[in-house]
Amino acid sequence: MNSKYEYDSETVQSFFDNYYHDRGKMKWQGFYLSDHTAALNRQMKQIQHHNKLRQEQSDAEITKFLMQSFTYNQIVKVQLNVCDTDNQVEADLTGEVSGYNDDLFYLDNGKTFHLGDVRNVEVVA
């Protein structure tokens, strides 16, 4: 061998025949398992984040539950009629109604929403 780029094919073949142990499938299963686990974890997060569409309530029902929360300091879960980029319903707003102004409602956690954006209100027991 005169150059570092030249090789002796007999030496190479001898190395592969006598010394090199290819783990073959075991090696690739390790890669697959890692990728598969990561994909399953992403999918599980999406499933847990996916909110079910609840029945759309009338403005009268929605107002009744919101005023009940305001009057009796009850916690409510508010589902808005707003979808994200994947056409999924956004996470519920949860808290007590601490105030309102016309059609704008304020929750005790600082979140606000308009009455016209509400799909469903549920009182948390």
WOCORHU-V446245 format. One line per field, one symbol per residue. ss: DSSP state (a for helix, b for strand, c for the rest). A space follows every 50 residues. Layout:
ss=???
//
This chain:
ss=ccccccccaaaaaaaaaaccccccaaaaaaaaaaaaaaaaaaaaaaaaac ccccccccaaaaaaaaaaaaaaccbbbbbbccbcccccbcccbbbbbbbb bccbbbbccccbbbaaabbbbbbcc
//
